[in-house]
Amino acid sequence: MAALPRRVVVREVGLRDGLQSVATIVPTAAKIEWIRDAYAAGQREIEVGSFVPPRLLPQLADTADVLAFAQTLPGLRATVLVPNLKGAQRALEANAEMMLLPLSASHAHSLANLRKAPDDVLAEIANIRAERDASGRRTQIEVGISTAFGCTIQGEVKPEEVVRLVQAALDAGVDAVSLADTVGYADPAMVSRLFERVLKVAGDRLVCGHFHDTRGLGLANVYAALQLGISRFDACTAGIGGCPHAPGASGNVATEDLTYMLHSMGIETGLDFDRLLALRAKVAHWLQGEATHGTIWKTGLPRTMKKEVAHA
């Protein structure tokens, strides 16, 4: 077990993973305000959208415009999700700093989500790497292994398959990999076992944990990964998000809850808790009628730590 990281990066993914899971279409101006407020709260890594066909996800049709604004903020790492080569080409044209490519460890989920088997997705990833290199861009490529802990369609996902896909993605030349509990099946013991196995293959190129709180174990799973030295986690403001193939999914780990836990444990994030709560209130307003989640916004901080977190 590694010592807990002294500092953790919280990557905000609500503008992509969160908004793609709700019916409400948030106006571009509000998304820009979201990014501006998140930046003011100290967030320096934000997934701003996805280059997917607008007919499939009209919620994210303005990704190019949102990305262009995000790129004006000094020191902000604005990332985008791309599902295929065409999306990657759009990301490269927009000079995205990083693109996240989803790769399902579940064969059934991969067919449902991308209409391709995992090995066909790997071939596409290799083509995207070649396209990136040919473009001369410095855009980084991170592959997110989704359904790494189980799948609502297929059921069990074998750890050996996750390790195989991680190795294959690294062999294809990607810069980094992350593990995602897409449907909220993981528990802390599962997280420890799988992250340990993948770390042996990927080392410091295993850069992020992505946990959903569908069954109330999101923060516990983060802690299990922290114990192995993982220092970057995805989260959504107001706990929005989910997966279209996970009925009843309650959403991602809430940004403000994760930040509270980390600060309570003495782990630095560079985030201002009061500003995060103010942003959460705005997001909840923009998404009136949609389900939001999280707990710390209801209770506030303990008196014993209010000062330290509010002025982080």
C-alpha positions as CSV (number, residue, x, y, z in Angstrom):
1,M,0.0,0.0,0.0
2,A,1.4,3.4,-1.0
3,A,1.2,6.5,1.1
4,L,-1.8,8.6,0.4
5,P,-1.1,11.3,-2.2
6,R,-0.5,14.7,-0.7
7,R,-2.4,16.4,-3.6
8,V,-5.2,15.1,-5.9
9,V,-6.5,16.5,-9.1
10,V,-10.3,16.4,-9.4
11,R,-11.3,16.4,-13.1
12,E,-14.7,17.9,-13.6
13,V,-16.7,15.8,-16.1
14,G,-20.2,17.1,-15.5
15,L,-20.2,19.1,-18.8
16,R,-19.8,15.8,-20.7
17,D,-20.6,12.7,-18.7
18,G,-23.2,14.6,-16.7
19,L,-25.0,16.5,-19.4
20,Q,-25.1,13.6,-21.8
21,S,-27.2,11.7,-19.3
22,V,-29.9,14.3,-18.8
23,A,-32.6,15.4,-21.2
24,T,-32.2,19.2,-20.5
25,I,-30.1,21.0,-23.1
26,V,-28.0,23.6,-21.2
27,P,-27.4,26.7,-23.3
28,T,-23.8,27.4,-24.4
29,A,-23.7,30.6,-22.4
30,A,-24.5,28.7,-19.2
31,K,-21.8,26.1,-20.0
32,I,-19.3,28.9,-20.4
33,E,-20.4,30.3,-17.0
34,W,-20.0,26.8,-15.5
35,I,-16.4,26.6,-16.8
36,R,-15.6,30.2,-15.7
37,D,-17.0,29.5,-12.2
38,A,-15.2,26.1,-11.9
39,Y,-12.0,27.8,-13.0
40,A,-12.5,30.5,-10.3
41,A,-13.0,27.7,-7.8
42,G,-9.6,26.3,-8.7
43,Q,-10.4,23.5,-11.1
44,R,-7.7,23.1,-13.7
45,E,-8.9,20.0,-15.6
46,I,-12.4,20.0,-17.1
47,E,-13.9,17.6,-19.7
48,V,-15.9,20.1,-21.6
49,G,-17.8,17.9,-24.1
50,S,-17.7,15.3,-26.7
51,F,-17.3,15.3,-30.5
52,V,-20.2,13.0,-31.3
53,P,-22.9,13.6,-34.0
54,P,-25.3,16.2,-32.7
55,R,-28.3,14.0,-33.7
56,L,-27.1,11.4,-31.2
57,L,-26.3,13.8,-28.3
58,P,-27.8,17.3,-28.9
59,Q,-26.8,18.2,-25.4
60,L,-23.2,18.3,-26.5
61,A,-23.6,19.8,-30.0
62,D,-21.8,23.0,-29.0
63,T,-18.6,21.2,-27.8
64,A,-16.4,23.1,-30.3
65,D,-17.6,26.5,-29.0
66,V,-17.3,25.4,-25.4
67,L,-13.8,24.1,-25.9
68,A,-12.8,27.3,-27.7
69,F,-13.8,29.3,-24.6
70,A,-12.1,26.9,-22.2
71,Q,-8.8,27.3,-24.2
72,T,-8.8,31.0,-23.3
73,L,-8.3,30.3,-19.6
74,P,-4.6,30.1,-18.6
75,G,-3.5,26.8,-17.2
76,L,-6.8,25.0,-17.8
77,R,-6.5,21.5,-19.3
78,A,-9.7,21.2,-21.4
79,T,-10.4,17.7,-22.5
80,V,-12.9,16.1,-24.8
81,L,-14.3,12.6,-25.3
82,V,-14.1,11.2,-28.8
83,P,-15.8,7.9,-29.8
84,N,-14.1,7.3,-33.2
85,L,-11.7,8.6,-35.8
86,K,-14.0,11.3,-37.1
87,G,-14.5,12.7,-33.6
88,A,-10.7,12.6,-33.1
89,Q,-10.2,14.5,-36.3
90,R,-12.5,17.2,-35.0
91,A,-10.7,17.3,-31.7
92,L,-7.4,17.7,-33.5
93,E,-8.7,20.5,-35.7
94,A,-9.8,22.2,-32.5
95,N,-6.3,21.7,-31.0
96,A,-7.7,19.9,-27.9
97,E,-5.1,19.4,-25.3
98,M,-6.3,15.9,-24.5
99,M,-8.9,13.5,-25.9
100,L,-10.4,10.6,-23.9
101,L,-11.2,7.5,-25.9
102,P,-13.7,5.0,-24.4
103,L,-12.9,1.3,-24.6
104,S,-15.4,-1.1,-23.0
105,A,-14.1,-4.1,-21.2
106,S,-17.5,-5.6,-21.7
107,H,-18.0,-7.0,-25.2
108,A,-21.8,-6.6,-24.9
109,H,-21.5,-3.0,-23.7
110,S,-19.0,-2.1,-26.4
111,L,-21.5,-3.3,-29.1
112,A,-24.4,-1.4,-27.4
113,N,-22.4,1.8,-26.9
114,L,-20.1,2.0,-29.9
115,R,-21.5,-0.8,-32.2
116,K,-18.0,-2.3,-32.3
117,A,-16.3,-5.2,-30.4
118,P,-13.5,-4.1,-28.1
119,D,-10.7,-5.3,-30.5
120,D,-12.3,-3.3,-33.3
121,V,-12.2,-0.3,-31.0
122,L,-8.5,-1.0,-30.4
123,A,-7.9,-0.9,-34.1
124,E,-9.6,2.5,-34.2
125,I,-7.5,3.7,-31.3
126,A,-4.4,2.8,-33.3
127,N,-5.7,4.8,-36.2
128,I,-6.4,7.7,-34.0
129,R,-2.8,7.6,-32.6
130,A,-1.5,7.6,-36.2
131,E,-3.8,10.5,-37.2
132,R,-2.6,12.4,-34.1
133,D,1.1,11.8,-35.0
134,A,0.5,12.8,-38.7
135,S,-1.2,16.0,-37.7
136,G,1.8,17.2,-35.7
137,R,-0.4,18.1,-32.8
138,R,0.6,17.5,-29.2
139,T,-2.9,16.3,-28.2
140,Q,-2.6,13.6,-25.6
141,I,-4.6,10.4,-25.8
142,E,-6.1,8.8,-22.7
143,V,-8.1,5.6,-23.0
144,G,-10.8,5.1,-20.4
145,I,-11.6,1.4,-19.8
146,S,-15.3,1.5,-19.1
147,T,-17.3,-1.2,-17.4
148,A,-14.0,-2.4,-15.9
149,F,-15.8,-3.7,-12.8
150,G,-18.9,-5.3,-14.4
151,C,-21.7,-4.6,-16.8
152,T,-25.5,-4.4,-16.7
153,I,-25.7,-6.2,-20.0
154,Q,-23.0,-8.8,-19.8
155,G,-22.7,-9.2,-16.1
156,E,-19.2,-10.2,-15.0
157,V,-16.2,-8.6,-16.6
158,K,-13.0,-10.7,-16.0
159,P,-10.0,-8.8,-14.7
160,E,-7.8,-10.6,-17.2
161,E,-9.8,-9.0,-20.0
162,V,-9.3,-5.5,-18.4
163,V,-5.5,-6.1,-18.2
164,R,-5.4,-7.4,-21.8
165,L,-7.2,-4.3,-23.1
166,V,-5.0,-2.0,-21.0
167,Q,-1.9,-3.6,-22.4
168,A,-3.2,-3.5,-26.0
169,A,-4.1,0.2,-25.6
170,L,-0.6,1.0,-24.4
171,D,0.9,-1.1,-27.2
172,A,-1.2,1.1,-29.6
173,G,0.7,4.0,-28.3
174,V,-1.7,5.9,-26.1
175,D,-0.3,8.2,-23.5
176,A,-2.4,7.1,-20.5
177,V,-5.2,4.8,-19.3
178,S,-7.9,5.1,-16.7
179,L,-10.4,2.7,-15.1
180,A,-14.1,3.4,-14.9
181,D,-16.9,1.8,-12.8
182,T,-19.4,2.8,-15.5
183,V,-22.4,1.1,-14.0
184,G,-21.6,1.3,-10.3
185,Y,-20.8,-2.3,-9.6
186,A,-17.4,-1.9,-7.8
187,D,-16.7,-2.2,-4.2
188,P,-13.4,-1.1,-2.5
189,A,-11.9,-4.6,-2.5
190,M,-12.6,-5.0,-6.2
191,V,-11.0,-1.6,-6.8
192,S,-7.9,-2.5,-4.8
193,R,-7.5,-5.8,-6.7
194,L,-8.0,-4.5,-10.2
195,F,-6.0,-1.3,-9.8
196,E,-3.1,-3.4,-8.3
197,R,-3.2,-5.7,-11.4
198,V,-3.3,-2.8,-13.9
199,L,-0.6,-0.9,-12.1
200,K,1.8,-3.8,-12.8
201,V,1.1,-3.4,-16.5
202,A,0.6,0.4,-16.8
203,G,2.7,1.8,-14.0
204,D,2.4,5.6,-13.9
205,R,0.4,5.6,-17.1
206,L,-2.6,4.5,-15.1
207,V,-3.6,8.0,-14.3
208,C,-7.3,8.2,-13.2
209,G,-10.2,6.6,-11.4
210,H,-13.8,7.2,-12.6
211,F,-16.4,6.1,-10.1
212,H,-20.2,6.2,-10.1
213,D,-22.2,6.3,-6.9
214,T,-25.1,4.2,-8.1
215,R,-24.9,1.9,-5.1
216,G,-23.5,4.4,-2.6
217,L,-19.8,3.2,-2.7
218,G,-18.3,6.0,-4.9
219,L,-16.2,7.7,-2.3
220,A,-15.2,4.4,-0.7
221,N,-14.0,3.3,-4.1
222,V,-12.0,6.5,-4.4
223,Y,-10.4,5.8,-1.1
224,A,-9.3,2.3,-2.2
225,A,-7.6,3.8,-5.3
226,L,-6.0,6.6,-3.2
227,Q,-4.4,3.9,-1.0
228,L,-2.6,2.7,-4.2
229,G,-1.3,6.1,-5.0
230,I,-3.9,7.2,-7.6
231,S,-4.1,11.0,-7.5
232,R,-6.6,12.0,-10.2
233,F,-10.3,11.3,-10.1
234,D,-13.3,12.2,-12.3
235,A,-16.3,13.8,-10.6
236,C,-19.5,15.7,-11.6
237,T,-20.9,18.8,-10.0
238,A,-24.2,17.9,-8.2
239,G,-23.5,14.2,-8.8
240,I,-25.1,14.2,-12.2
241,G,-24.3,11.6,-14.8
242,G,-24.8,7.9,-15.3
243,C,-24.9,5.5,-18.2
244,P,-27.7,4.9,-20.7
245,H,-27.1,1.2,-20.3
246,A,-27.3,1.3,-16.5
247,P,-31.0,1.8,-15.5
248,G,-31.4,3.6,-12.2
249,A,-27.8,4.9,-12.2
250,S,-27.6,7.8,-9.8
251,G,-24.7,9.5,-11.3
252,N,-21.0,10.1,-10.8
253,V,-19.2,10.9,-7.5
254,A,-20.2,14.5,-6.7
255,T,-17.4,17.0,-7.1
256,E,-18.2,18.8,-3.9
257,D,-18.5,15.5,-1.8
258,L,-15.2,14.2,-3.2
259,T,-13.5,17.6,-2.4
260,Y,-14.9,17.5,1.1
261,M,-13.6,14.0,1.7
262,L,-10.1,14.9,0.4
263,H,-9.8,18.1,2.4
264,S,-11.1,16.4,5.5
265,M,-8.3,13.8,5.1
266,G,-5.7,16.6,4.7
267,I,-5.2,16.0,0.9
268,E,-4.8,19.2,-1.1
269,T,-6.9,19.9,-4.2
270,G,-6.5,23.6,-4.7
271,L,-10.3,23.9,-4.8
272,D,-12.4,26.5,-3.0
273,F,-15.3,24.7,-1.3
274,D,-17.6,27.7,-1.0
275,R,-17.2,28.5,-4.7
276,L,-17.9,24.8,-5.6
277,L,-21.2,24.9,-3.6
278,A,-22.2,28.2,-5.3
279,L,-21.6,26.5,-8.7
280,R,-23.6,23.5,-7.6
281,A,-26.6,25.7,-6.9
282,K,-26.3,27.2,-10.4
283,V,-26.1,23.8,-12.0
284,A,-29.1,22.5,-10.1
285,H,-31.0,25.6,-11.3
286,W,-30.0,25.0,-14.9
287,L,-31.2,21.4,-14.5
288,Q,-34.5,22.0,-12.8
289,G,-36.6,18.9,-13.0
290,E,-33.5,16.6,-13.4
291,A,-32.2,14.5,-10.6
292,T,-29.1,15.8,-8.7
293,H,-27.2,14.0,-6.0
294,G,-24.6,14.5,-3.3
295,T,-24.9,15.2,0.5
296,I,-22.5,17.9,1.7
297,W,-24.5,20.7,0.1
298,K,-27.4,19.8,2.4
299,T,-25.4,19.8,5.7
300,G,-22.5,22.1,5.1
301,L,-19.0,21.6,6.5
302,P,-18.2,20.6,10.0
303,R,-17.3,23.6,12.2
304,T,-13.9,21.9,12.8
305,M,-12.8,22.3,9.2
306,K,-14.8,25.2,7.7
307,K,-11.9,27.6,7.8
308,E,-9.3,25.3,6.2
309,V,-11.5,24.2,3.3
310,A,-13.2,27.5,2.6
311,H,-9.9,29.2,2.0
312,A,-8.1,26.3,0.3
